Amino acid sequence: MKISAISNFPRIGAWTRRSLLVVCLALAMISAAVASAVSLRPASAPFAPTLVLMIDQAHSTLHWTLDSTLHMVHGTFALKRGEVTVDPASGKASGEIVADATSGQTGNDSRDKKMHQEILETPRFPEIVFRVSQIEGLTAPLAKAHLKLHGTFLIHGTQHDMTVPADAEFAGDHFSGTANFVVPYIDWGIKNPSNFLLKASPTVDVSLELSGSVRPPAK
């Protein structure tokens, strides 16, 4: 409404015209304030460009637990290498996290010997590999996040599609995180370690503890 239009109503009294003028001025001030607030509102933080997550194998470990009728077996594998490139905006990723299967140990020499020679056959299959193709749940800016890692899990010479949940925390150029998942090793064709005295669970619980750095891609 144009303020000058008030003069087009000759029958309106002076007091009424003044009231309308005050209302119009107030509306104009409110509109200006709203426009100013909108223009000053901070935009959502943009996603960072493509990033490279470099695994620090010295501070990362794969833990696993196998239940049985006699006792719970706890074991570890050392991480051999790991590098994943990800576009935080789309979540598209590439790269892999590799554990050294030959490093597996449970604290019992005879059991470990059987694991390497008969169960995992680590001389033939020396690596356990998780290849990452998609990461869901990344935030902008990077901070604490509950993620889903999509990809393929390669063990004992065969690969299997997997979605692995993970909790991660990013701080500057560093990240840390934990992923917990279940491996149905018998369904995947790995030998059952059970015998007439011991019955092993058909699944292994895995916990992957990761630590590393966040870098821009190499030019």
C-alpha positions as CSV (number, residue, x, y, z in Angstrom):
1,M,0.0,0.0,0.0
2,K,1.4,3.4,-1.0
3,I,1.2,6.0,1.8
4,S,0.2,8.7,-0.7
5,A,-2.9,6.8,-1.5
6,I,-4.4,7.9,1.9
7,S,-5.1,11.4,0.4
8,N,-7.5,9.8,-2.1
9,F,-10.1,9.4,0.6
10,P,-11.4,12.9,1.3
11,R,-14.2,11.7,3.6
12,I,-11.7,10.2,6.1
13,G,-11.0,12.4,9.0
14,A,-7.6,13.8,9.9
15,W,-7.3,11.5,13.0
16,T,-8.2,8.4,10.8
17,R,-5.6,9.5,8.2
18,R,-3.0,9.8,10.9
19,S,-3.8,6.4,12.3
20,L,-3.5,4.8,8.8
21,L,-0.2,6.6,8.3
22,V,1.1,5.2,11.6
23,V,0.0,1.6,10.6
24,C,1.6,1.9,7.2
25,L,4.9,3.2,8.7
26,A,4.8,0.3,11.3
27,L,4.2,-2.3,8.5
28,A,7.1,-0.8,6.5
29,M,9.4,-1.0,9.5
30,I,8.4,-4.6,10.2
31,S,9.0,-5.6,6.6
32,A,12.4,-4.0,6.6
33,A,13.4,-5.8,9.9
34,V,12.3,-9.2,8.5
35,A,14.2,-8.6,5.3
36,S,17.3,-7.7,7.3
37,A,17.0,-10.7,9.5
38,V,16.7,-13.0,6.6
39,S,19.7,-11.5,4.8
40,L,21.8,-11.8,8.0
41,R,20.8,-15.4,8.8
42,P,23.9,-17.6,8.5
43,A,23.7,-20.1,5.7
44,S,24.0,-23.8,6.4
45,A,27.6,-24.9,6.6
46,P,28.6,-26.3,3.2
47,F,30.0,-29.8,2.9
48,A,33.7,-30.0,2.6
49,P,35.2,-31.1,-0.8
50,T,36.3,-34.7,-1.3
51,L,38.3,-36.0,1.7
52,V,40.7,-38.8,2.2
53,L,40.5,-40.8,5.5
54,M,43.9,-42.3,6.2
55,I,43.9,-45.2,8.7
56,D,46.7,-45.2,11.4
57,Q,47.3,-48.9,11.6
58,A,49.4,-48.5,14.7
59,H,46.4,-47.2,16.6
60,S,43.7,-49.3,14.9
61,T,42.7,-52.9,15.7
62,L,40.2,-55.6,14.7
63,H,38.8,-57.4,17.7
64,W,36.6,-60.5,17.4
65,T,34.7,-62.8,19.8
66,L,33.5,-66.3,19.2
67,D,31.1,-67.9,21.7
68,S,31.2,-71.7,22.3
69,T,29.7,-74.2,24.7
70,L,32.9,-74.2,26.8
71,H,34.1,-70.6,26.8
72,M,34.2,-67.3,25.0
73,V,37.2,-66.9,22.6
74,H,38.6,-63.4,22.1
75,G,41.0,-62.6,19.3
76,T,42.6,-59.7,17.4
77,F,43.9,-58.9,14.0
78,A,46.3,-56.1,13.3
79,L,45.4,-53.5,10.7
80,K,47.7,-53.6,7.7
81,R,46.6,-50.5,5.8
82,G,43.6,-48.4,5.1
83,E,42.6,-45.4,2.9
84,V,39.1,-44.3,1.9
85,T,38.2,-41.3,-0.3
86,V,34.7,-39.9,0.2
87,D,32.6,-37.1,-1.2
88,P,30.8,-35.9,2.0
89,A,27.9,-34.3,0.0
90,S,26.9,-37.5,-1.8
91,G,28.5,-40.1,0.4
92,K,30.1,-41.8,-2.5
93,A,33.3,-43.5,-1.5
94,S,36.1,-45.7,-2.7
95,G,39.0,-47.4,-0.9
96,E,39.6,-50.2,1.5
97,I,40.5,-51.2,5.1
98,V,42.8,-54.2,5.2
99,A,43.5,-56.4,8.2
100,D,46.5,-58.8,8.3
101,A,44.9,-62.2,8.7
102,T,48.3,-63.8,9.5
103,S,48.5,-61.6,12.6
104,G,45.4,-63.2,14.2
105,Q,45.9,-64.5,17.7
106,T,43.7,-65.6,20.7
107,G,46.4,-66.2,23.3
108,N,46.4,-70.0,22.8
109,D,49.2,-71.3,20.6
110,S,47.5,-74.6,19.6
111,R,44.2,-72.9,18.9
112,D,45.9,-70.2,16.8
113,K,47.8,-72.8,14.8
114,K,44.5,-74.5,14.0
115,M,42.9,-71.2,13.1
116,H,45.6,-70.3,10.7
117,Q,46.2,-73.7,9.1
118,E,42.7,-75.2,9.0
119,I,40.0,-72.5,9.5
120,L,41.2,-69.3,7.9
121,E,44.0,-70.8,5.9
122,T,46.0,-67.6,6.2
123,P,49.0,-68.7,4.1
124,R,46.6,-68.8,1.2
125,F,44.4,-65.9,2.2
126,P,46.6,-63.5,4.1
127,E,44.3,-60.5,4.1
128,I,40.8,-59.6,5.3
129,V,39.5,-56.6,3.4
130,F,36.5,-54.3,3.7
131,R,36.0,-52.2,0.5
132,V,33.9,-49.1,1.0
133,S,31.6,-47.8,-1.7
134,Q,29.2,-45.5,0.2
135,I,29.2,-43.7,3.6
136,E,25.8,-42.5,5.0
137,G,25.4,-40.0,7.8
138,L,28.3,-37.6,7.3
139,T,27.5,-34.1,8.6
140,A,28.7,-30.6,7.7
141,P,30.8,-29.6,9.4
142,L,32.3,-33.0,10.3
143,A,31.7,-33.8,13.9
144,K,30.2,-36.8,15.9
145,A,28.2,-38.9,13.6
146,H,26.4,-42.3,13.4
147,L,27.4,-43.7,10.0
148,K,26.6,-46.6,7.8
149,L,29.4,-48.0,5.7
150,H,28.3,-49.8,2.5
151,G,30.7,-52.1,0.7
152,T,32.0,-55.6,0.3
153,F,33.8,-57.8,2.9
154,L,36.5,-60.1,1.6
155,I,37.6,-63.1,3.8
156,H,38.9,-66.6,3.0
157,G,38.9,-65.8,-0.8
158,T,35.2,-64.8,-1.1
159,Q,33.5,-61.4,-0.9
160,H,30.1,-60.5,0.6
161,D,28.0,-57.3,0.5
162,M,27.8,-55.7,3.9
163,T,26.4,-52.6,5.6
164,V,28.4,-51.8,8.7
165,P,27.1,-49.3,11.4
166,A,29.8,-47.1,12.9
167,D,30.2,-44.3,15.4
168,A,32.7,-41.7,14.4
169,E,34.1,-38.5,15.8
170,F,36.0,-35.9,13.7
171,A,38.2,-33.2,15.3
172,G,40.3,-31.0,12.9
173,D,42.4,-33.3,10.8
174,H,41.9,-36.4,13.0
175,F,39.1,-39.0,13.3
176,S,38.4,-42.0,15.5
177,G,35.6,-44.5,15.4
178,T,34.2,-47.9,16.2
179,A,32.3,-50.3,13.9
180,N,30.5,-53.4,15.3
181,F,29.1,-56.1,13.1
182,V,28.5,-59.9,12.9
183,V,30.2,-62.3,10.5
184,P,28.2,-65.5,9.7
185,Y,31.5,-67.3,8.9
186,I,29.9,-70.8,8.5
187,D,27.3,-69.5,6.0
188,W,30.2,-67.9,4.2
189,G,31.9,-71.2,3.7
190,I,34.6,-71.1,6.4
191,K,35.2,-74.3,8.3
192,N,33.3,-74.9,11.5
193,P,35.8,-75.3,14.4
194,S,33.4,-77.3,16.5
195,N,34.3,-80.9,17.7
196,F,32.7,-83.5,19.9
197,L,33.6,-81.6,23.0
198,L,33.1,-78.0,21.8
199,K,30.2,-76.4,19.9
200,A,31.1,-73.0,18.4
201,S,28.6,-70.3,17.5
202,P,28.0,-70.0,13.7
203,T,28.7,-66.3,13.9
204,V,31.6,-64.1,15.0
205,D,31.1,-60.7,16.7
206,V,33.6,-58.1,15.2
207,S,34.6,-54.7,16.6
208,L,36.7,-52.6,14.4
209,E,38.5,-49.7,16.2
210,L,39.9,-47.1,13.9
211,S,42.0,-44.0,14.2
212,G,43.5,-41.8,11.6
213,S,43.8,-38.5,9.8
214,V,41.6,-36.5,7.5
215,R,43.3,-35.1,4.4
216,P,42.4,-33.3,1.2
217,P,43.0,-35.5,-1.9
218,A,46.4,-35.4,-3.5
219,K,46.6,-33.0,-6.5
